Amino acid sequence: MQMAVVTPSPAIPSVSRLLVGLEVAALCPEIAMNNKKSPKCLIRLTQRKICRLIVCRILIWTKKLRKAERRETGDRLRVIHAVLSQCLQLREVLTKLQESDGRLLSDYFVRVIARVIEDKDIPGHSREGTMPCRYQYEEVCMYMLRNVFLPCLEECNIKKFGSEFVHGLMSQSLHTITHITRLILPDNTSNPVSQIIYDELPKLTMLQEIIWKFTCTTRIIAVLARNCRLLRKLDVACSINVTNNCVEDLLNMESLEILNVGGTGISEKSYALLLSRLPRIQSFFWKGRADDVFRYITRASLPLINEFSGVVTDASLLVRMCPHVKTLAVYLQSRNCSELVNLSDLVVLELSPCNYNTTNMGTVIENMGIRLTRLIMIQVANVDIVQIITSCSVLKILDLRYCRVITPENFSLSPELPHFTSVNEIILSKNQDFRDFHKYLVHYVNLEVFHAHHVAEVDHAIISAILNAGGFRKLTKIVLAFCGHLKLDTAMLLIQKCDYLTFLGNMNTWRDFSEDDKQTLLDCIKVNNLAMFAYVEAMN
């Protein structure tokens, strides 16, 4: 991309005063505000206030740039100079922050500036003018982004943005952040942007993790093998242009601990070779049947593998080949999974399409429940929720989605069960036949996060009953989307009863929550100075 040379001019006094004020607020968060509910959140709230102020300034900059399009060249350049100068001042403020604050704010402003460039489509409008005008605006956008790329930034996530123009700007700026350790690239990277990244990658020698799904290539793998010797994680899943031709390059990446080549052009035999010869590999990720990979492995087992994701048709073979798996995500095609009880290190179990009864999953839960800390079931039929509650005594996260749940009509569970004190996060989504379980939510005394999506039984009456009975007292985040009858009174009661609540959503899916209710809720949070975020927009 050709660039016109534009240099910053002296700052505008009003902007200087604004930025000095931001610097004081950032360096002295203890005087920024008082919070009645959680004084520990002062710094975070101050950061939010700084972010809001600077977002307003960024929007003003873009508005000025848009208006300048209709001016003569000299006037337009003066506006551009002023904006560039203010960008420089913003960087000076950010570099004075403590590293932890600077990292958070730098990442935030990168996202904000990129979103503004996308939403306002500044380059698109500039293309209507002359070519020099277009180059000037592109340079301004580049300068705005690079000024918030601070030395403390550890991650660059280009995938967050949908604009190819932003992809290009950020890719061309990679050489200014050679210290980053994590790079996440778009799934739909265009050929021109891929070429830019290819040229920039040799400079990113500190990279420890790169995620580039769908559009990575064998040529890119070769560049990574030559230059990124510290790489510990490489995820190029579903990139069909990553083929067997890059196996030798992958074998040279001796620091790799996590490698995902599922859905690529790499064959089962080549993947088996990688698993056998990479000295530090700890993960098994494959889109097809794991058995087809295992049959090419001549070693008795893969003792370092602690994370597994794939299709399992023979549970005993999985146990024999990966005996020390700690995190297991399986698409079950095995009729009998009882052999999984022999995975003595397993603490995280994710199951997808299967039948709880016909696969003998009950035996697994009964014998392994005392070790599981996270249980995820997706599209599992005949889930025995009572067995899960009685067996999973140290469980931290219970996640049930699209499951058919068996709940006995007159079942009774003691609130003293260890399960009720251990769980701190519950996620429920579109489950069938989940009768009466909501009655036991009050017993989860240490519950901090609760998500309910499309759960008709969760309504104002249920939430009120739980709160009035002393439940949800440690709740910090609750998301209720497309549930039963919920209203403003529900939100107010949650705020009143849950002293640690900092996140409340998703109210715009509540059938009886109006725009006036939304404003009333936000006013309540503001007037009472609560350390809380009310999410009223639609959630993905």
Salt bridges, closest charged atoms under 4 A:
GLU23 OE2 - LYS96 NZ 3.36
ASP75 OD1 - ARG78 NH2 2.28
GLU99 OE2 - ARG103 NH2 2.68
ASP107 OD2 - ARG111 NE 3.31
ASP107 OD1 - LYS160 NZ 3.99
GLU118 OE1 - ARG115 NH1 3.24
GLU138 OE2 - ARG134 NE 3.15
GLU154 OE2 - ARG103 NE 3.66
GLU155 OE1 - ARG182 NH1 2.52
ASP187 OD2 - LYS159 NZ 3.48
GLU200 OE1 - HIS175 ND1 3.45
GLU209 OE2 - ARG182 NE 2.81
GLU209 OE2 - LYS233 NZ 3.58
ASP235 OD2 - LYS213 NZ 3.70
GLU257 OE1 - ARG232 NH2 3.11
ASP292 OD1 - ARG289 NH2 3.16
ASP345 OD2 - HIS324 ND1 3.09
ASP399 OD2 - ARG401 NH2 2.66
ASP433 OD2 - ARG404 NH2 2.99
ASP436 OD1 - LYS439 NZ 3.41
ASP489 OD2 - LYS487 NZ 3.97
ASP499 OD1 - LYS37 NZ 3.28
ASP512 OD2 - HIS485 ND1 2.39
GLU537 OE2 - LYS518 NZ 3.99
